[in-house]
Amino acid sequence: MTPTDTSEPEKQVAVPQRQKAGADNGDAANRTALTPSHKSSAAPTTAQQTIPAAATRSVPARAAEPDHAVTQPTTPLWQKYGTPLLVVLLAAAVAATITHKWNAWQGGRIEQVTDDAYVWGDITPLSTKVDGIVQDVKVSDFQQVHRGEILVELEDKDFLAHVAQANAAVEAAKAAIDENRRQRELQDSMIQRALAGVDQANDQITASQNAIEAVRADVVRTQKERRRQEALFQTRSTTRQTLEQAVAAAQMFAAQLASREADLEQAKAVLHSSELAVEAERRKKAVLESQEAQLIAALHAKEASLDLATIDLGYTKIAAPDDGAVGERQVRRGQFVSPGTQVIPFVDKTKWVQANYLETQLTNVKVGDPAEIRIDAYPGRVFHGRVVEIAPASGSRFALLPPDNATGNFTKVVQRISVKVGLDDASLAAKLRPGLSVIATIRTR
């Protein structure tokens, strides 16, 4: 009874062990097929050794499978390495072609497109030129304005007083010039009077000279008569009375000659005095004329001061420089402002598109080329324009700190050049806002 009881569980255990051994033998056979040198061998397990013979005979053992050697075909070296090498060479050729020909392909395209473009316009920050208190702000934020429309007013009382003061100074300068003119006219009359005295002295000199000539003839005649009477008196051929009469006549005409010569000298003295008077009056007139030049210069200075005061008065009113719109107000009524204070920005109605193209895209772009404008604010719509200007230098050259590639390491970077595109529709340009994003397309042919 005891052997029988123990054989039953052993028999039950032996069956799964054999199944497992069969599975192991199957795996060994598979490994034998992959590795020709491997041979499978089935070793009895511990469970199989403990199973009795009767139990062993109840399950027939699986016959051992024969070993098989599998040999793979050998791949040629040129096929193994040639195909990857060919692929690498083709990729290198394509990369080299793209690298060397990319700029030519990009610049030779008929349509040059960039999304680095924006609506542009003149934005002018309007500022004060003089200091003062804001009297009134005539516009509201973002309002449309016209050329000459008053935007901001400053108090102008002080400036009106300066204008009145400058006007008074101008009037005083004009009065001084009129006074100088009248003095010069008076001096002209004084010069004429002095010249009349010169003429009178000349006349007196002429009359004295004529009288001297006439008296000199009588003196010569009476002197001869006196000498003749004196000679006759010595010979007792004439009387003493006749001699005395001849002597008296000679002395009388000699005295007259001396008197006429004295008159001549006096006339010459008067002439010299009159000439000096004329010279003095003329010098006075020259002084007045020089004063006139100074007064005229002073008048011009006063007029310039008046113009300056008038200009400063005009600066108290800030007007729109052209048709357009204003931005947000920067000042309010009653605020004190100094020169240079920004009061309000002004946006001109003229707009254009500024497209920043790569330098490789501008090979065939020229002024006058047509352009298509797509504005993000108007999706689905295409606007037309033309190239107006091309910047004379790249954007980096206009930067506050332009790059200097003469020192240090160098990395080549494609530069961008601004292209100004004018819009064909002027009414559309007035509606656009500077800063809107744009996709610009220029047709080179």
GULUM-288865 format. One line per field, with one value per residue (C-alpha): residue number from 1; residue in three letters; x negated, y negated, z. Coordinates in nm, 3 decimals, always signed. Layout:
bafi c(NUM;...)
drenro c(ALA;...)
X c(X;...)
Y c(Y;...)
Z c(Z;...)
//
This chain:
bafi c(1;2;3;4;5;6;7;8;9;10;11;12;13;14;15;16;17;18;19;20;21;22;23;24;25;26;27;28;29;30;31;32;33;34;35;36;37;38;39;40;41;42;43;44;45;46;47;48;49;50;51;52;53;54;55;56;57;58;59;60;61;62;63;64;65;66;67;68;69;70;71;72;73;74;75;76;77;78;79;80;81;82;83;84;85;86;87;88;89;90;91;92;93;94;95;96;97;98;99;100;101;102;103;104;105;106;107;108;109;110;111;112;113;114;115;116;117;118;119;120;121;122;123;124;125;126;127;128;129;130;131;132;133;134;135;136;137;138;139;140;141;142;143;144;145;146;147;148;149;150;151;152;153;154;155;156;157;158;159;160;161;162;163;164;165;166;167;168;169;170;171;172;173;174;175;176;177;178;179;180;181;182;183;184;185;186;187;188;189;190;191;192;193;194;195;196;197;198;199;200;201;202;203;204;205;206;207;208;209;210;211;212;213;214;215;216;217;218;219;220;221;222;223;224;225;226;227;228;229;230;231;232;233;234;235;236;237;238;239;240;241;242;243;244;245;246;247;248;249;250;251;252;253;254;255;256;257;258;259;260;261;262;263;264;265;266;267;268;269;270;271;272;273;274;275;276;277;278;279;280;281;282;283;284;285;286;287;288;289;290;291;292;293;294;295;296;297;298;299;300;301;302;303;304;305;306;307;308;309;310;311;312;313;314;315;316;317;318;319;320;321;322;323;324;325;326;327;328;329;330;331;332;333;334;335;336;337;338;339;340;341;342;343;344;345;346;347;348;349;350;351;352;353;354;355;356;357;358;359;360;361;362;363;364;365;366;367;368;369;370;371;372;373;374;375;376;377;378;379;380;381;382;383;384;385;386;387;388;389;390;391;392;393;394;395;396;397;398;399;400;401;402;403;404;405;406;407;408;409;410;411;412;413;414;415;416;417;418;419;420;421;422;423;424;425;426;427;428;429;430;431;432;433;434;435;436;437;438;439;440;441;442;443;444;445)
drenro c(MET;THR;PRO;THR;ASP;THR;SER;GLU;PRO;GLU;LYS;GLN;VAL;ALA;VAL;PRO;GLN;ARG;GLN;LYS;ALA;GLY;ALA;ASP;ASN;GLY;ASP;ALA;ALA;ASN;ARG;THR;ALA;LEU;THR;PRO;SER;HIS;LYS;SER;SER;ALA;ALA;PRO;THR;THR;ALA;GLN;GLN;THR;ILE;PRO;ALA;ALA;ALA;THR;ARG;SER;VAL;PRO;ALA;ARG;ALA;ALA;GLU;PRO;ASP;HIS;ALA;VAL;THR;GLN;PRO;THR;THR;PRO;LEU;TRP;GLN;LYS;TYR;GLY;THR;PRO;LEU;LEU;VAL;VAL;LEU;LEU;ALA;ALA;ALA;VAL;ALA;ALA;THR;ILE;THR;HIS;LYS;TRP;ASN;ALA;TRP;GLN;GLY;GLY;ARG;ILE;GLU;GLN;VAL;THR;ASP;ASP;ALA;TYR;VAL;TRP;GLY;ASP;ILE;THR;PRO;LEU;SER;THR;LYS;VAL;ASP;GLY;ILE;VAL;GLN;ASP;VAL;LYS;VAL;SER;ASP;PHE;GLN;GLN;VAL;HIS;ARG;GLY;GLU;ILE;LEU;VAL;GLU;LEU;GLU;ASP;LYS;ASP;PHE;LEU;ALA;HIS;VAL;ALA;GLN;ALA;ASN;ALA;ALA;VAL;GLU;ALA;ALA;LYS;ALA;ALA;ILE;ASP;GLU;ASN;ARG;ARG;GLN;ARG;GLU;LEU;GLN;ASP;SER;MET;ILE;GLN;ARG;ALA;LEU;ALA;GLY;VAL;ASP;GLN;ALA;ASN;ASP;GLN;ILE;THR;ALA;SER;GLN;ASN;ALA;ILE;GLU;ALA;VAL;ARG;ALA;ASP;VAL;VAL;ARG;THR;GLN;LYS;GLU;ARG;ARG;ARG;GLN;GLU;ALA;LEU;PHE;GLN;THR;ARG;SER;THR;THR;ARG;GLN;THR;LEU;GLU;GLN;ALA;VAL;ALA;ALA;ALA;GLN;MET;PHE;ALA;ALA;GLN;LEU;ALA;SER;ARG;GLU;ALA;ASP;LEU;GLU;GLN;ALA;LYS;ALA;VAL;LEU;HIS;SER;SER;GLU;LEU;ALA;VAL;GLU;ALA;GLU;ARG;ARG;LYS;LYS;ALA;VAL;LEU;GLU;SER;GLN;GLU;ALA;GLN;LEU;ILE;ALA;ALA;LEU;HIS;ALA;LYS;GLU;ALA;SER;LEU;ASP;LEU;ALA;THR;ILE;ASP;LEU;GLY;TYR;THR;LYS;ILE;ALA;ALA;PRO;ASP;ASP;GLY;ALA;VAL;GLY;GLU;ARG;GLN;VAL;ARG;ARG;GLY;GLN;PHE;VAL;SER;PRO;GLY;THR;GLN;VAL;ILE;PRO;PHE;VAL;ASP;LYS;THR;LYS;TRP;VAL;GLN;ALA;ASN;TYR;LEU;GLU;THR;GLN;LEU;THR;ASN;VAL;LYS;VAL;GLY;ASP;PRO;ALA;GLU;ILE;ARG;ILE;ASP;ALA;TYR;PRO;GLY;ARG;VAL;PHE;HIS;GLY;ARG;VAL;VAL;GLU;ILE;ALA;PRO;ALA;SER;GLY;SER;ARG;PHE;ALA;LEU;LEU;PRO;PRO;ASP;ASN;ALA;THR;GLY;ASN;PHE;THR;LYS;VAL;VAL;GLN;ARG;ILE;SER;VAL;LYS;VAL;GLY;LEU;ASP;ASP;ALA;SER;LEU;ALA;ALA;LYS;LEU;ARG;PRO;GLY;LEU;SER;VAL;ILE;ALA;THR;ILE;ARG;THR;ARG)
X c(+0.000;-0.277;-0.453;-0.127;-0.036;-0.368;-0.376;-0.058;-0.179;-0.513;-0.330;-0.132;-0.447;-0.631;-0.384;-0.434;-0.807;-0.820;-0.614;-0.859;-1.150;-0.983;-0.948;-1.312;-1.407;-1.204;-1.388;-1.716;-1.625;-1.547;-1.881;-2.050;-1.900;-2.046;-2.387;-2.522;-2.794;-2.544;-2.415;-2.112;-2.129;-1.853;-1.971;-1.733;-1.603;-1.577;-1.203;-1.258;-1.510;-1.260;-0.976;-0.936;-0.965;-0.594;-0.517;-0.789;-0.645;-0.305;-0.426;-0.642;-0.960;-0.993;-1.257;-1.558;-1.553;-1.853;-2.092;-2.079;-2.352;-2.206;-2.452;-2.359;-2.475;-2.774;-2.698;-2.958;-3.163;-3.079;-2.708;-2.750;-2.943;-2.879;-2.509;-2.552;-2.852;-2.650;-2.368;-2.615;-2.774;-2.435;-2.333;-2.662;-2.615;-2.261;-2.376;-2.666;-2.439;-2.182;-2.453;-2.622;-2.312;-2.065;-2.137;-2.111;-1.785;-1.645;-1.750;-1.634;-1.278;-1.011;-0.819;-1.010;-0.808;-0.874;-0.664;-0.910;-0.706;-0.489;-0.269;-0.478;-0.402;-0.544;-0.477;-0.574;-0.578;-0.458;-0.643;-0.642;-0.900;-0.832;-0.738;-0.397;-0.070;+0.164;+0.475;+0.676;+0.648;+0.865;+0.867;+0.938;+0.738;+0.704;+0.901;+0.875;+0.733;+0.660;+0.362;+0.339;+0.599;+0.512;+0.441;+0.305;+0.301;+0.078;+0.149;+0.020;+0.048;-0.326;-0.401;-0.152;-0.328;-0.664;-0.520;-0.388;-0.723;-0.904;-0.660;-0.733;-1.106;-1.062;-0.859;-1.125;-1.395;-1.195;-1.148;-1.522;-1.583;-1.333;-1.507;-1.839;-1.694;-1.566;-1.902;-2.074;-1.834;-1.914;-2.282;-2.242;-2.100;-2.394;-2.632;-2.452;-2.484;-2.853;-2.895;-2.713;-2.964;-3.244;-3.090;-3.050;-3.411;-3.520;-3.319;-3.478;-3.821;-3.744;-3.613;-3.917;-4.149;-3.976;-3.987;-4.356;-4.427;-4.241;-4.410;-4.750;-4.719;-4.642;-4.932;-5.169;-5.036;-5.053;-5.401;-5.524;-5.359;-5.517;-5.863;-5.812;-5.699;-5.985;-6.230;-6.062;-6.064;-6.437;-6.480;-6.229;-6.005;-5.695;-5.547;-5.553;-5.174;-5.173;-5.436;-5.242;-4.929;-5.120;-5.263;-4.920;-4.764;-5.038;-4.998;-4.621;-4.627;-4.900;-4.672;-4.382;-4.600;-4.690;-4.323;-4.224;-4.499;-4.373;-4.023;-4.164;-4.333;-4.017;-3.815;-4.066;-4.031;-3.652;-3.690;-3.908;-3.667;-3.375;-3.562;-3.634;-3.267;-3.168;-3.411;-3.279;-2.919;-3.008;-3.177;-2.869;-2.664;-2.902;-2.853;-2.478;-2.504;-2.708;-2.448;-2.184;-2.358;-2.368;-2.005;-1.906;-2.101;-1.928;-1.593;-1.674;-1.764;-1.436;-1.245;-1.422;-1.322;-0.965;-0.977;-1.115;-0.843;-0.582;-0.726;-0.722;-0.361;-0.288;-0.451;-0.175;+0.055;-0.044;+0.123;+0.141;-0.139;+0.072;+0.386;+0.383;+0.469;+0.340;+0.246;+0.299;+0.283;-0.018;+0.085;+0.398;+0.540;+0.355;+0.038;-0.294;-0.514;-0.874;-1.045;-1.066;-0.767;-0.578;-0.212;-0.064;-0.188;-0.076;-0.033;-0.043;+0.221;-0.042;-0.123;-0.345;-0.479;-0.835;-0.948;-1.277;-1.406;-1.707;-2.000;-1.986;-1.631;-1.718;-1.914;-1.653;-1.438;-1.433;-1.236;-0.902;-0.845;-0.482;-0.402;-0.116;-0.033;+0.153;+0.239;+0.323;+0.592;+0.773;+0.757;+0.833;+0.775;+0.483;+0.369;+0.136;-0.154;-0.498;-0.853;-0.927;-1.271;-1.537;-1.745;-2.104;-2.243;-2.144;-1.953;-2.255;-2.447;-2.175;-2.176;-2.283;-2.588;-2.676;-2.864;-3.240;-3.359;-3.725;-3.804;-3.728;-3.555;-3.324;-2.994;-2.831;-2.472;-2.241;-2.161;-1.824;-1.762;-1.448;-1.232;-0.969;-0.650;-0.393;-0.025;+0.176;+0.496;+0.450;+0.782;+0.670;+0.340;+0.530;+0.718;+0.416;+0.234;-0.144;-0.272;-0.025;-0.182;-0.210;-0.314;-0.479;-0.531;-0.737;-0.726;-1.063;-0.943)
Y c(+0.000;-0.238;-0.219;-0.263;-0.575;-0.739;-0.665;-0.852;-1.202;-1.137;-1.034;-1.354;-1.559;-1.385;-1.481;-1.859;-1.811;-1.616;-1.874;-2.137;-1.927;-1.898;-2.275;-2.314;-2.068;-2.268;-2.590;-2.410;-2.292;-2.652;-2.771;-2.493;-2.622;-2.970;-2.844;-2.557;-2.455;-2.409;-2.061;-2.000;-1.747;-1.652;-1.594;-1.425;-1.650;-1.568;-1.513;-1.264;-1.072;-1.036;-0.910;-0.530;-0.320;-0.247;-0.616;-0.671;-0.415;-0.576;-0.885;-0.802;-1.013;-1.251;-1.146;-1.384;-1.611;-1.601;-1.903;-2.130;-2.386;-2.712;-2.921;-3.286;-3.425;-3.672;-4.043;-4.203;-4.495;-4.736;-4.681;-4.705;-5.040;-5.185;-5.265;-5.475;-5.650;-5.736;-5.876;-6.090;-6.223;-6.311;-6.493;-6.686;-6.783;-6.907;-7.105;-7.263;-7.357;-7.516;-7.701;-7.852;-7.915;-8.018;-8.392;-8.385;-8.193;-8.420;-8.744;-8.624;-8.554;-8.759;-8.820;-8.931;-8.886;-8.996;-9.016;-9.255;-9.549;-9.810;-10.106;-10.417;-10.787;-11.108;-11.136;-11.479;-11.551;-11.911;-12.103;-12.449;-12.712;-12.948;-12.900;-12.983;-12.852;-12.649;-12.858;-12.609;-12.273;-12.296;-11.929;-11.590;-11.270;-11.113;-11.392;-11.469;-11.817;-12.042;-12.255;-12.571;-12.459;-12.577;-12.284;-12.440;-12.802;-12.957;-13.273;-13.567;-13.872;-13.893;-13.852;-14.123;-14.360;-14.273;-14.347;-14.686;-14.770;-14.680;-14.893;-15.192;-15.144;-15.134;-15.457;-15.628;-15.519;-15.655;-15.988;-16.010;-15.957;-16.232;-16.469;-16.391;-16.459;-16.800;-16.888;-16.795;-17.018;-17.304;-17.236;-17.251;-17.603;-17.695;-17.568;-17.771;-18.081;-18.022;-17.969;-18.300;-18.469;-18.315;-18.449;-18.793;-18.794;-18.694;-18.981;-19.222;-19.094;-19.142;-19.496;-19.580;-19.449;-19.657;-19.969;-19.909;-19.884;-20.210;-20.394;-20.255;-20.424;-20.756;-20.701;-20.643;-20.946;-21.178;-21.052;-21.141;-21.478;-21.545;-21.458;-21.681;-21.975;-21.924;-21.940;-22.253;-22.413;-22.365;-22.555;-22.816;-22.714;-22.659;-22.803;-22.654;-22.627;-22.409;-22.190;-22.161;-22.068;-21.793;-21.665;-21.666;-21.480;-21.217;-21.168;-21.148;-20.873;-20.691;-20.700;-20.573;-20.288;-20.193;-20.203;-19.981;-19.736;-19.730;-19.663;-19.378;-19.225;-19.258;-19.094;-18.809;-18.770;-18.757;-18.500;-18.281;-18.314;-18.223;-17.923;-17.806;-17.850;-17.642;-17.369;-17.368;-17.344;-17.062;-16.873;-16.917;-16.774;-16.478;-16.416;-16.426;-16.187;-15.943;-15.977;-15.901;-15.570;-15.485;-15.576;-15.365;-15.072;-15.127;-15.130;-14.799;-14.653;-14.777;-14.635;-14.302;-14.308;-14.376;-14.085;-13.861;-13.967;-13.906;-13.563;-13.476;-13.587;-13.352;-13.066;-13.091;-12.922;-12.573;-12.486;-12.171;-12.174;-11.986;-11.777;-11.468;-11.351;-11.408;-11.154;-11.162;-11.502;-11.550;-11.877;-12.014;-12.361;-12.553;-12.347;-12.534;-12.434;-12.519;-12.535;-12.187;-12.040;-11.795;-11.890;-11.652;-11.420;-11.486;-11.214;-11.331;-11.201;-11.084;-10.714;-10.463;-10.112;-10.058;-9.706;-9.576;-9.335;-9.109;-9.233;-8.914;-9.001;-9.338;-9.209;-9.320;-9.555;-9.914;-10.233;-10.214;-9.840;-9.751;-9.611;-9.427;-9.512;-9.281;-9.447;-9.234;-9.482;-9.418;-9.040;-8.912;-9.249;-9.332;-9.691;-9.816;-10.054;-10.120;-10.137;-10.501;-10.494;-10.245;-10.326;-10.433;-10.207;-9.911;-9.957;-9.870;-10.169;-10.406;-10.254;-10.456;-10.230;-10.093;-9.762;-9.757;-9.428;-9.528;-9.372;-9.041;-8.739;-8.786;-8.615;-8.704;-8.818;-8.899;-9.270;-9.431;-9.741;-9.952;-9.996;-10.272;-10.169;-10.436;-10.346;-10.416;-10.486;-10.816;-10.781;-10.446;-10.596;-10.852;-10.574;-10.365;-10.387;-10.385;-10.059;-9.818;-9.489;-9.432;-9.158;-9.329;-9.167;-9.344;-9.225;-9.278;-9.190)
Z c(+0.000;+0.076;-0.264;-0.440;-0.240;-0.309;-0.678;-0.757;-0.667;-0.830;-1.145;-1.135;-1.097;-1.377;-1.645;-1.630;-1.591;-1.911;-2.087;-1.967;-2.084;-2.424;-2.442;-2.345;-2.614;-2.867;-2.769;-2.795;-3.140;-3.243;-3.108;-3.298;-3.621;-3.563;-3.443;-3.652;-3.405;-3.120;-3.043;-2.823;-2.543;-2.302;-1.945;-1.700;-1.432;-1.063;-1.091;-1.374;-1.166;-0.881;-1.104;-1.099;-1.408;-1.423;-1.432;-1.687;-1.917;-1.900;-2.100;-2.404;-2.440;-2.740;-2.984;-3.004;-3.308;-3.536;-3.544;-3.848;-3.952;-4.118;-4.334;-4.440;-4.783;-4.777;-4.892;-5.128;-4.981;-5.263;-5.203;-4.827;-4.826;-5.172;-5.130;-4.809;-4.960;-5.272;-5.058;-4.860;-5.181;-5.331;-5.009;-5.007;-5.373;-5.306;-4.998;-5.191;-5.481;-5.249;-5.056;-5.362;-5.572;-5.302;-5.324;-5.703;-5.689;-5.422;-5.596;-5.937;-5.835;-6.010;-5.688;-5.380;-5.064;-4.708;-4.395;-4.230;-4.350;-4.181;-4.259;-4.205;-4.166;-4.028;-3.655;-3.523;-3.151;-3.126;-2.855;-2.703;-2.796;-2.506;-2.143;-2.010;-1.872;-2.090;-2.148;-2.355;-2.534;-2.844;-2.950;-2.797;-2.820;-3.169;-3.338;-3.708;-3.771;-4.066;-4.157;-3.945;-3.690;-3.336;-3.106;-2.785;-2.661;-2.394;-2.198;-2.406;-2.176;-2.114;-2.481;-2.578;-2.337;-2.495;-2.839;-2.721;-2.565;-2.884;-3.085;-2.863;-2.908;-3.284;-3.281;-3.068;-3.309;-3.601;-3.419;-3.358;-3.728;-3.815;-3.571;-3.728;-4.071;-3.964;-3.810;-4.133;-4.324;-4.086;-4.126;-4.501;-4.464;-4.243;-4.505;-4.770;-4.556;-4.507;-4.879;-4.939;-4.709;-4.912;-5.232;-5.077;-4.962;-5.309;-5.452;-5.210;-5.302;-5.669;-5.608;-5.395;-5.661;-5.929;-5.709;-5.639;-6.007;-6.072;-5.784;-5.877;-6.219;-6.050;-5.810;-6.099;-6.280;-5.976;-5.883;-6.228;-6.208;-5.870;-5.995;-6.297;-6.081;-5.844;-6.138;-6.274;-5.933;-5.907;-6.234;-6.115;-6.404;-6.188;-5.878;-5.530;-5.528;-5.836;-5.679;-5.359;-5.551;-5.735;-5.407;-5.244;-5.537;-5.525;-5.152;-5.183;-5.441;-5.246;-4.943;-5.152;-5.278;-4.925;-4.827;-5.120;-5.031;-4.671;-4.800;-5.007;-4.708;-4.507;-4.783;-4.791;-4.414;-4.448;-4.726;-4.508;-4.220;-4.445;-4.579;-4.226;-4.141;-4.444;-4.343;-3.986;-4.104;-4.339;-4.057;-3.845;-4.128;-4.153;-3.780;-3.828;-4.120;-3.910;-3.636;-3.895;-3.976;-3.606;-3.566;-3.864;-3.720;-3.386;-3.568;-3.734;-3.395;-3.248;-3.545;-3.496;-3.130;-3.239;-3.482;-3.209;-2.969;-3.240;-3.312;-2.942;-2.933;-3.221;-3.029;-2.771;-3.027;-3.144;-3.475;-3.688;-3.946;-4.203;-4.246;-4.029;-3.679;-3.328;-3.067;-2.694;-2.525;-2.301;-2.130;-1.967;-1.903;-1.633;-1.664;-1.676;-1.968;-2.046;-2.386;-2.537;-2.352;-2.577;-2.582;-2.840;-3.120;-3.477;-3.742;-4.102;-4.341;-4.591;-4.539;-4.713;-4.661;-4.544;-4.630;-4.494;-4.757;-4.732;-4.935;-5.142;-5.251;-5.404;-5.703;-5.956;-5.747;-5.876;-5.834;-6.011;-5.972;-5.894;-5.553;-5.387;-5.029;-4.792;-4.463;-4.163;-4.060;-4.394;-4.444;-4.791;-4.959;-5.187;-5.234;-5.503;-5.503;-5.647;-5.521;-5.449;-5.288;-5.185;-4.878;-4.956;-4.682;-4.471;-4.149;-3.937;-4.075;-3.953;-3.605;-3.303;-3.264;-3.611;-3.606;-3.659;-3.806;-3.824;-3.487;-3.320;-3.468;-3.764;-3.832;-4.159;-4.118;-4.408;-4.390;-4.450;-4.660;-4.635;-4.945;-4.951;-5.129;-5.211;-5.223;-5.538;-5.345;-5.160;-4.977;-4.838;-4.725;-4.519;-4.338;-4.247;-3.917;-3.887;-3.741;-3.905;-4.013;-4.387;-4.626;-4.924;-5.263;-5.532;-5.892;-6.057;-6.408)
//
